[in-house]
């Protein structure tokens, strides 16, 4: 055959082939748009119903509200467990014909919601019912001390202020009584979660949860190993100082110090071993007002968010703190149990950090992309702002302290924040490694595992002869599974953002005297670079776009590890 003729035919076929490929692409993208529209129409009202029901339940503690929350969750699960819908999105995804970047990202965000629910509906409903019952037990539990029911806040007050070892031990053990109430239920739900993961082809729920949230389990383990290596020596040195302080305070030998001597239930927060008690500066302050003034001053208005929130103690109410986005359209609420302390100032700034992240998603973006780039990126914003509670420059700018007081406490605040971060870092190691091991083998001796990790990473001694499910007294283990590692990753990103904002937004390299107060340019930067993109980009791509680098531990080490 004439070669020139072959070339002419081949060339003439190219537009036809291109048109054919384009046509297939357009059809598949059109199919995906229709699919997303159909799903959104059902997801929006169901998510809102579930969010409101869960909120009401956590406020009242009533059985009927928990039942509403449970029923709403089941409706959502039924939608995402629909095998016909899953087959439809899987076919679109497997075709590899979706080239539109926004459509592709919507698909990638939506797909795991279906995949994780492609198991028996009975099994999924069983999981939800078990979680609802567990939440009820945690919410309604009150420690009993000297014949009286006491709140978590009251337990923390005793642990923070008492100098009587017997009273401290009694308070600590009273709180730990929740362990026996829930431990068997927690193990049972771990096994149900693992059953779901195995039916979907994953070795266990921990691995599945990380993978479906766009985290590589091996990379996270490597990151935690790196952080262990970075913080081990610095923490051991500080732990020596802590033990010297408490041995003197309680009038006992260092080797006699027990878990109840470290001022909080889990030794997850820094004990107050330095000269200044920062609580004194907040005891007569309106923490809600301070929170509003701060965020409003950086052009992240929270007035409407505060009106929708529930911020003070009441019977039956969840004793913890959280933020919830009800509808991805601005209905964002915070639950707290505020007391006039530095810890609660930190918590308020933290939770409203979550709140402004959710409030300022770009309303022009598709519904599915109005979410944080990752759960730990919203934690980073919360943590970066929460740190302000013990930042003397922030305290001065907010009128919490005077210039003279700032000069008096600056050194102590720096030491306290370093201690706080290293203490939390070691606690996060315990939580991450415990959950990882628990989901790998829930039938092992979890009581022993817990204390082995506590002794290794926190350098705290197990009480002689103690064999109790102390691991189940931490609500996150039961109800917020495979999540805790994100807190430490959030701390890394918080430091990375802090240095970037200081250097590039505020142009202030005097890091010990950086304050965001009344700097609207900080809010502008956060809105444009972190909040408004939502989850349009994979989390590391968002971080690189916002800071010029992917997530790194070097800024955390610079801020808290090296002296």
C-alpha positions as CSV (number, residue, x, y, z in Angstrom):
1,X,0.0,0.0,0.0
2,X,1.1,3.5,-0.8
3,X,2.8,4.9,2.4
4,X,1.6,8.4,1.7
5,X,-2.0,7.2,1.5
6,X,-1.6,5.4,4.8
7,X,-0.3,8.6,6.4
8,X,-3.2,10.6,5.0
9,X,-5.8,8.1,6.3
10,X,-4.1,8.0,9.8
11,X,-4.0,11.8,10.0
12,X,-7.6,12.1,9.0
13,X,-8.6,9.6,11.7
14,X,-7.0,11.7,14.5
15,X,-9.8,14.2,14.9
16,X,-12.3,11.4,14.9
17,X,-10.4,9.5,17.6
18,X,-10.0,12.7,19.7
19,X,-13.7,13.5,19.3
20,X,-14.5,10.0,20.4
21,X,-12.4,10.2,23.5
22,X,-13.7,13.7,24.3
23,X,-17.2,12.4,23.9
24,X,-16.6,9.6,26.3
25,X,-15.1,12.0,28.8
26,X,-18.0,14.4,28.6
27,X,-20.5,11.6,29.0
28,X,-18.7,10.3,32.1
29,X,-18.3,13.7,33.6
30,X,-21.9,14.5,32.9
31,X,-22.9,11.2,34.6
32,X,-20.8,12.2,37.6
33,X,-22.4,15.6,37.9
34,X,-25.9,14.0,37.9
35,X,-24.7,11.5,40.5
36,X,-23.4,14.2,42.8
37,X,-26.5,16.3,42.4
38,X,-28.7,13.3,43.3
39,X,-26.5,12.5,46.4
40,X,-26.3,16.1,47.6
41,X,-30.1,16.4,47.5
42,X,-30.3,13.5,50.0
43,X,-27.2,14.1,52.1
44,X,-27.8,17.8,52.9
45,X,-31.0,17.4,54.9
46,X,-29.9,14.1,56.5
47,X,-26.6,15.6,57.6
48,X,-28.3,18.6,59.0
49,X,-30.8,16.4,60.8
50,X,-28.1,14.2,62.2
51,X,-26.0,17.2,63.3
52,X,-28.9,18.9,65.2
53,X,-29.9,15.6,66.8
54,X,-26.4,14.9,68.0
55,X,-26.1,18.4,69.3
56,X,-29.3,18.2,71.2
57,X,-28.3,14.9,72.7
58,X,-25.0,16.2,74.0
59,X,-26.7,19.2,75.6
60,X,-29.5,17.3,77.4
61,X,-28.2,13.8,77.9
62,X,-31.8,12.6,77.3
63,X,-32.6,9.1,75.9
64,X,-35.0,10.5,73.4
65,X,-32.4,12.9,71.9
66,X,-29.8,10.1,71.7
67,X,-32.5,8.0,69.9
68,X,-33.1,10.8,67.4
69,X,-29.3,11.1,66.8
70,X,-29.0,7.4,66.3
71,X,-31.9,7.3,63.9
72,X,-30.5,10.1,61.8
73,X,-27.1,8.5,61.6
74,X,-28.7,5.3,60.4
75,X,-30.5,7.1,57.6
76,X,-27.2,8.5,56.4
77,X,-25.5,5.2,56.6
78,X,-28.3,3.6,54.6
79,X,-27.7,6.1,51.9
80,X,-24.0,5.5,51.7
81,X,-24.4,1.7,52.0
82,X,-26.6,1.6,48.9
83,X,-24.8,-0.9,46.7
84,X,-26.3,0.4,43.5
85,X,-25.1,3.9,44.2
86,X,-21.7,2.5,45.1
87,X,-21.5,0.6,41.8
88,X,-22.3,3.7,39.9
89,X,-19.6,5.9,41.5
90,X,-17.1,3.0,41.3
91,X,-17.8,2.6,37.6
92,X,-17.2,6.3,37.0
93,X,-14.0,6.3,39.1
94,X,-12.6,3.2,37.5
95,X,-13.2,4.6,34.0
96,X,-10.4,7.2,34.6
97,X,-12.3,9.5,32.3
98,X,-13.0,12.3,34.8
99,X,-10.5,15.0,33.9
100,X,-12.2,18.1,35.3
101,X,-10.1,18.9,38.4
102,X,-13.0,20.0,40.7
103,X,-15.3,17.2,39.6
104,X,-12.5,14.7,40.1
105,X,-11.8,16.0,43.6
106,X,-15.5,15.8,44.5
107,X,-15.5,12.2,43.4
108,X,-12.4,11.4,45.5
109,X,-13.9,13.0,48.6
110,X,-17.2,11.2,48.1
111,X,-16.0,7.8,47.2
112,X,-14.6,6.7,50.7
113,X,-18.0,7.6,52.2
114,X,-19.5,4.9,50.1
115,X,-16.7,2.4,50.3
116,X,-16.5,2.4,54.1
117,X,-20.3,1.5,54.2
118,X,-20.3,-1.4,51.7
119,X,-21.0,-4.0,54.3
120,X,-24.1,-5.5,55.9
121,X,-26.6,-2.8,56.9
122,X,-27.3,-4.8,60.1
123,X,-23.6,-4.5,61.0
124,X,-23.5,-0.8,60.3
125,X,-26.7,-0.2,62.4
126,X,-25.2,-2.3,65.1
127,X,-22.1,-0.1,65.2
128,X,-24.2,3.1,65.4
129,X,-26.4,1.8,68.2
130,X,-23.4,0.7,70.2
131,X,-21.7,4.1,69.7
132,X,-24.9,5.9,70.8
133,X,-25.2,3.8,74.0
134,X,-21.5,4.4,74.8
135,X,-21.8,8.1,74.3
136,X,-24.8,8.1,76.7
137,X,-22.7,6.2,79.3
138,X,-19.8,8.7,79.1
139,X,-22.1,11.8,79.1
140,X,-24.1,10.6,82.1
141,X,-21.3,9.3,84.2
142,X,-20.3,11.3,87.2
143,X,-17.5,10.3,89.5
144,X,-18.4,9.5,93.0
145,X,-16.2,11.0,95.7
146,X,-17.0,10.9,99.4
147,X,-20.5,9.8,98.7
148,X,-21.1,12.8,96.3
149,X,-21.4,12.9,92.5
150,X,-18.8,15.2,91.0
151,X,-18.1,16.5,87.5
152,X,-14.9,16.2,85.5
153,X,-14.2,19.9,86.2
154,X,-14.4,19.2,90.0
155,X,-12.0,16.2,89.6
156,X,-9.6,18.4,87.7
157,X,-9.8,21.1,90.4
158,X,-8.8,18.6,93.1
159,X,-6.0,17.1,91.1
160,X,-4.7,20.6,90.3
161,X,-4.9,22.1,93.8
162,X,-4.8,19.5,96.5
163,X,-1.6,18.7,98.3
164,X,-3.0,15.7,100.1
165,X,-1.8,12.5,98.4
166,X,-4.8,10.5,99.7
167,X,-7.3,13.0,98.4
168,X,-5.5,13.1,95.0
169,X,-5.5,9.3,94.8
170,X,-9.2,9.1,95.7
171,X,-10.1,11.7,93.1
172,X,-8.0,10.0,90.4
173,X,-9.5,6.6,91.1
174,X,-13.0,8.0,91.3
175,X,-12.7,9.3,87.7
176,X,-11.2,6.0,86.6
177,X,-14.4,4.2,87.7
178,X,-15.9,4.9,84.3
179,X,-13.4,2.3,82.9
180,X,-15.2,-0.7,84.3
181,X,-18.6,0.7,83.2
182,X,-17.5,1.0,79.5
183,X,-14.5,-1.3,78.9
184,X,-16.4,-4.4,77.6
185,X,-18.5,-2.2,75.4
186,X,-15.4,-0.5,73.9
187,X,-13.8,-3.9,73.1
188,X,-17.0,-5.0,71.5
189,X,-17.3,-2.0,69.3
190,X,-13.6,-2.3,68.3
191,X,-14.3,-5.8,67.1
192,X,-17.3,-4.6,65.1
193,X,-15.3,-1.9,63.5
194,X,-12.6,-4.4,62.7
195,X,-15.2,-6.7,61.2
196,X,-16.3,-3.9,58.9
197,X,-12.7,-3.1,57.9
198,X,-11.9,-6.8,57.1
199,X,-15.1,-7.2,55.0
200,X,-13.8,-4.2,53.0
201,X,-10.3,-5.8,52.5
202,X,-8.3,-4.0,55.2
203,X,-6.3,-5.6,57.9
204,X,-8.1,-3.7,60.6
205,X,-10.1,-0.5,61.3
206,X,-7.1,1.6,62.2
207,X,-5.5,0.9,58.9
208,X,-8.7,1.5,57.0
209,X,-9.5,4.7,58.7
210,X,-6.1,6.2,58.0
211,X,-6.1,5.0,54.4
212,X,-9.6,6.4,53.6
213,X,-8.7,9.7,55.1
214,X,-5.8,10.1,52.7
215,X,-3.1,9.1,55.2
216,X,-0.4,6.5,54.6
217,X,-0.2,4.4,57.8
218,X,3.5,3.7,57.2
219,X,4.3,7.4,56.7
220,X,2.4,8.3,59.9
221,X,4.3,5.7,61.9
222,X,7.6,7.1,60.5
223,X,6.5,10.6,61.5
224,X,5.7,9.4,65.0
225,X,9.0,7.6,65.3
226,X,10.8,10.8,64.2
227,X,8.8,12.8,66.8
228,X,9.6,10.2,69.5
229,X,13.3,10.6,68.7
230,X,13.1,14.4,68.6
231,X,11.3,14.8,71.9
232,X,12.5,11.9,74.0
233,X,15.6,13.5,75.5
234,X,14.1,17.0,76.0
235,X,11.0,15.4,77.7
236,X,13.1,13.2,80.0
237,X,15.0,16.3,81.2
238,X,11.8,18.2,81.9
239,X,10.2,15.1,83.5
240,X,13.2,15.2,86.0
241,X,12.3,18.8,86.8
242,X,8.6,17.9,87.2
243,X,9.4,15.0,89.6
244,X,11.8,17.2,91.7
245,X,9.0,19.8,92.0
246,X,6.3,17.4,93.0
247,X,8.5,15.4,95.4
248,X,9.1,18.6,97.3
249,X,5.4,19.8,97.0
250,X,4.0,16.6,98.4
251,X,6.8,15.8,100.7
252,X,7.5,12.4,99.3
253,X,10.4,10.7,97.5
254,X,10.5,10.9,93.7
255,X,10.1,7.1,93.4
256,X,6.8,7.4,95.4
257,X,5.2,9.7,92.8
258,X,2.1,8.2,91.3
259,X,-0.2,9.2,88.3
260,X,-2.5,11.2,90.6
261,X,0.4,13.5,91.5
262,X,0.7,15.1,88.0
263,X,-2.3,17.5,88.3
264,X,-4.6,16.0,85.7
265,X,-6.3,12.7,84.9
266,X,-4.0,11.6,82.1
267,X,-0.9,13.7,82.3
268,X,-1.8,15.0,78.9
269,X,-1.5,18.7,80.0
270,X,1.6,20.4,81.5
271,X,1.6,20.5,85.3
272,X,2.0,23.9,86.8
273,X,5.6,23.6,88.1
274,X,6.8,27.2,87.4
275,X,6.5,30.3,89.6
276,X,3.4,31.8,88.0
277,X,-0.1,30.2,88.0
278,X,-1.7,31.6,84.8
279,X,-5.2,30.9,86.1
280,X,-4.9,34.0,88.3
281,X,-5.1,36.2,85.3
282,X,-8.3,34.7,84.0
283,X,-10.2,34.2,87.3
284,X,-12.1,37.5,86.9
285,X,-12.3,37.6,83.1
286,X,-15.2,37.0,80.8
287,X,-13.7,34.2,78.6
288,X,-16.5,34.4,76.1
289,X,-16.0,38.1,75.6
290,X,-12.3,37.7,75.2
291,X,-12.8,35.0,72.6
292,X,-15.2,37.3,70.6
293,X,-13.0,40.3,70.8
294,X,-9.9,38.4,69.6
295,X,-11.5,36.7,66.6
296,X,-13.5,39.7,65.6
297,X,-10.3,41.7,65.7
298,X,-8.5,39.5,63.2
299,X,-11.5,39.8,60.8
300,X,-12.9,36.4,61.7
301,X,-16.3,37.3,63.2
302,X,-17.7,34.9,65.7
303,X,-20.7,36.8,67.2
304,X,-23.3,34.6,65.5
305,X,-21.4,31.5,66.2
306,X,-21.4,32.3,70.0
307,X,-25.1,32.9,70.0
308,X,-25.7,29.4,68.7
309,X,-23.3,27.8,71.1
310,X,-23.7,26.2,74.6
311,X,-20.8,27.2,76.8
312,X,-21.5,26.5,80.4
313,X,-22.1,23.5,82.7
314,X,-25.5,21.9,83.1
315,X,-26.8,18.5,84.4
316,X,-26.7,15.7,81.8
317,X,-24.6,17.7,79.4
318,X,-21.5,16.3,77.7
319,X,-18.6,17.4,79.9
320,X,-16.1,17.8,77.1
321,X,-15.7,20.4,74.4
322,X,-16.2,20.3,70.7
323,X,-17.2,22.2,67.6
324,X,-19.8,21.0,65.1
325,X,-20.7,22.2,61.6
326,X,-24.4,21.5,61.1
327,X,-24.9,22.3,57.5
328,X,-21.7,23.6,55.8
329,X,-23.6,26.8,55.2
330,X,-22.6,28.7,58.4
331,X,-24.6,27.0,61.2
332,X,-21.5,26.2,63.3
333,X,-21.8,25.6,67.1
334,X,-19.4,25.1,70.0
335,X,-20.0,23.1,73.2
336,X,-17.9,24.0,76.2
337,X,-18.2,23.9,80.0
338,X,-16.4,27.2,80.7
339,X,-14.7,28.1,84.0
340,X,-12.5,31.2,84.4
341,X,-9.1,29.4,84.0
342,X,-6.2,29.5,81.5
343,X,-7.1,26.0,80.4
344,X,-10.6,27.0,79.5
345,X,-9.3,30.1,77.7
346,X,-7.2,27.8,75.6
347,X,-10.2,25.6,74.9
348,X,-12.4,28.5,73.9
349,X,-9.8,29.8,71.5
350,X,-9.2,26.3,70.3
351,X,-12.9,25.5,69.6
352,X,-13.6,28.8,67.9
353,X,-10.5,28.1,65.7
354,X,-12.4,25.1,64.4
355,X,-15.5,27.3,64.2
356,X,-14.0,30.0,62.0
357,X,-12.5,27.4,59.7
358,X,-15.9,26.0,59.1
359,X,-17.7,29.3,58.9
360,X,-15.4,30.7,56.2
361,X,-15.5,27.8,53.7
362,X,-16.1,29.3,50.2
363,X,-19.8,29.3,49.7
364,X,-19.2,29.2,45.9
365,X,-17.4,25.8,46.2
366,X,-19.4,22.6,45.7
367,X,-21.1,21.3,48.9
368,X,-18.8,18.2,49.0
369,X,-15.7,20.4,49.0
370,X,-16.8,22.6,51.9
371,X,-14.8,20.8,54.5
372,X,-11.3,21.0,56.0
373,X,-8.5,19.7,53.8
374,X,-8.0,17.1,56.6
375,X,-9.2,16.8,60.2
376,X,-5.7,17.7,61.4
377,X,-5.6,20.9,59.4
378,X,-8.6,22.3,61.3
379,X,-6.9,21.0,64.5
380,X,-3.9,23.1,63.5
381,X,-5.9,26.3,63.3
382,X,-7.5,25.5,66.7
383,X,-4.2,24.7,68.3
384,X,-2.4,27.7,66.9
385,X,-5.0,30.0,68.4
386,X,-5.4,28.0,71.6
387,X,-1.7,28.6,72.4
388,X,-2.5,32.3,72.8
389,X,-4.0,31.7,76.2
390,X,-0.5,31.5,77.6
391,X,1.2,33.9,75.2
392,X,2.1,37.0,77.3
393,X,2.1,39.3,74.3
394,X,-1.4,38.2,73.4
395,X,-2.4,38.5,77.0
396,X,-1.1,42.0,77.1
397,X,-2.8,43.0,73.9
398,X,-6.1,41.6,75.1
399,X,-5.9,43.5,78.4
400,X,-5.5,40.3,80.5
401,X,-2.2,41.5,82.0
402,X,-0.2,44.7,82.3
403,X,3.2,45.5,80.7
404,X,4.8,44.9,84.1
405,X,3.1,41.6,84.5
406,X,4.2,40.6,81.0
407,X,7.8,41.2,81.9
408,X,7.4,39.2,85.0
409,X,5.8,36.1,83.4
410,X,7.4,36.1,79.9
411,X,10.1,33.6,80.8
412,X,7.7,31.4,82.7
413,X,5.2,31.4,79.9
414,X,7.8,30.3,77.4
415,X,8.9,27.5,79.6
416,X,5.2,26.5,80.3
417,X,4.3,26.4,76.6
418,X,7.4,24.2,75.9
419,X,6.5,21.9,78.8
420,X,2.9,21.8,77.6
421,X,3.9,20.8,74.1
422,X,6.4,18.2,75.1
423,X,4.0,16.7,77.6
424,X,1.2,16.5,75.1
425,X,3.6,15.1,72.4
426,X,4.5,12.2,74.7
427,X,0.8,11.6,75.6
428,X,-0.1,11.6,71.9
429,X,2.5,8.8,71.4
430,X,0.6,6.7,74.0
431,X,-2.8,7.3,72.4
432,X,-1.6,6.6,68.8
433,X,0.4,3.5,69.6
434,X,-2.3,2.1,72.0
435,X,-5.0,2.4,69.3
436,X,-2.8,1.0,66.6
437,X,-2.0,-2.1,68.8
438,X,-5.6,-2.4,70.1
439,X,-7.1,-2.6,66.6
440,X,-4.3,-5.1,65.6
441,X,-5.3,-7.4,68.5
442,X,-8.3,-6.3,70.7
443,X,-8.0,-9.6,72.7
444,X,-4.6,-8.9,74.1
445,X,-4.2,-7.7,77.7
446,X,-5.1,-4.0,77.0
447,X,-4.7,-3.0,80.7
448,X,-1.1,-4.1,80.6
449,X,-0.5,-2.6,77.1
450,X,-1.8,0.8,78.3
451,X,0.6,1.0,81.3
452,X,3.5,-0.3,79.3
453,X,3.1,2.6,76.9
454,X,2.4,5.2,79.7
455,X,5.6,4.1,81.4
456,X,7.6,4.2,78.2
457,X,6.5,7.5,76.7
458,X,5.2,9.5,79.7
459,X,7.7,8.1,82.3
460,X,4.9,7.6,84.8
461,X,4.8,4.7,87.1
462,X,1.9,2.2,87.2
463,X,0.4,1.9,90.7
464,X,1.5,-1.3,92.2
465,X,-0.9,-4.2,91.5
466,X,-3.2,-2.1,89.4
467,X,-5.1,-4.0,86.8
468,X,-7.9,-1.8,85.6
469,X,-9.1,-0.7,82.1
470,X,-7.7,2.8,82.5
471,X,-7.4,3.0,78.8
472,X,-11.2,3.1,78.4
473,X,-11.5,6.1,80.6
474,X,-10.4,8.2,77.7
475,X,-13.5,9.0,75.7
476,X,-11.5,9.3,72.4
477,X,-10.6,5.6,72.5
478,X,-14.3,4.7,72.4
479,X,-16.0,7.4,70.4
480,X,-13.5,9.1,68.3
481,X,-11.4,6.2,67.0
482,X,-8.1,6.4,65.2
483,X,-8.2,10.2,65.5
484,X,-5.8,11.2,68.2
485,X,-2.7,11.2,66.1
486,X,-4.2,14.1,64.2
487,X,-3.8,16.3,67.2
488,X,-0.1,15.9,67.2
489,X,0.0,16.4,63.4
490,X,-2.1,19.5,64.0
491,X,0.5,20.8,66.5
492,X,3.2,20.4,63.8
493,X,1.1,22.4,61.3
494,X,0.3,25.0,63.9
495,X,4.0,25.7,64.3
496,X,4.5,25.8,60.6
497,X,1.7,28.2,60.1
498,X,2.8,30.4,63.1
499,X,6.3,30.9,61.6
500,X,4.9,31.5,58.1
501,X,2.5,34.1,59.4
502,X,5.1,35.8,61.6
503,X,7.7,36.0,58.7
504,X,5.4,36.7,55.8
505,X,2.2,38.2,57.0
506,X,3.2,40.2,60.1
507,X,6.9,40.6,59.0
508,X,7.9,40.0,62.6
509,X,10.8,37.6,63.4
510,X,10.8,38.4,67.1
511,X,8.9,35.2,67.6
512,X,8.6,35.6,71.4
513,X,6.7,38.8,70.8
514,X,4.3,37.8,68.1
515,X,0.6,38.5,68.6
516,X,-2.2,38.3,66.1
517,X,-4.4,40.7,68.1
518,X,-6.1,43.3,65.9
519,X,-4.2,42.2,62.8
520,X,-7.0,41.6,60.2
521,X,-4.4,40.6,57.7
522,X,-4.0,37.3,59.6
523,X,-7.6,36.5,59.2
524,X,-7.4,37.5,55.5
525,X,-4.5,35.1,55.0
526,X,-6.2,32.2,56.8
527,X,-9.4,32.7,54.9
528,X,-7.7,32.8,51.5
529,X,-5.1,30.2,51.9
530,X,-6.6,27.7,54.4
531,X,-10.3,28.1,54.9
532,X,-11.7,28.9,51.5
533,X,-10.0,26.1,49.6
534,X,-11.9,23.7,51.8
535,X,-10.8,20.2,50.7
536,X,-10.3,21.1,47.0
537,X,-6.7,20.0,47.4
538,X,-5.2,17.0,49.1
539,X,-4.0,18.1,52.6
540,X,-0.3,18.3,51.8
541,X,-0.9,20.2,48.6
542,X,-3.0,22.7,50.6
543,X,-0.2,23.1,53.1
544,X,2.4,23.7,50.4
545,X,0.2,26.3,48.8
546,X,-0.3,28.0,52.1
547,X,3.3,27.9,53.5
548,X,5.5,27.0,50.6
549,X,6.4,23.6,52.1
550,X,4.7,20.3,52.7
551,X,4.1,19.3,56.3
552,X,7.3,19.1,58.3
553,X,8.3,18.6,61.9
554,X,11.2,21.2,61.7
555,X,9.1,24.2,62.9
556,X,7.7,22.3,65.8
557,X,11.2,21.3,66.8
558,X,12.4,24.8,66.3
559,X,9.7,26.2,68.5
560,X,9.6,23.6,71.3
561,X,12.3,21.0,71.3
562,X,15.6,22.9,70.9
563,X,16.3,25.5,73.6
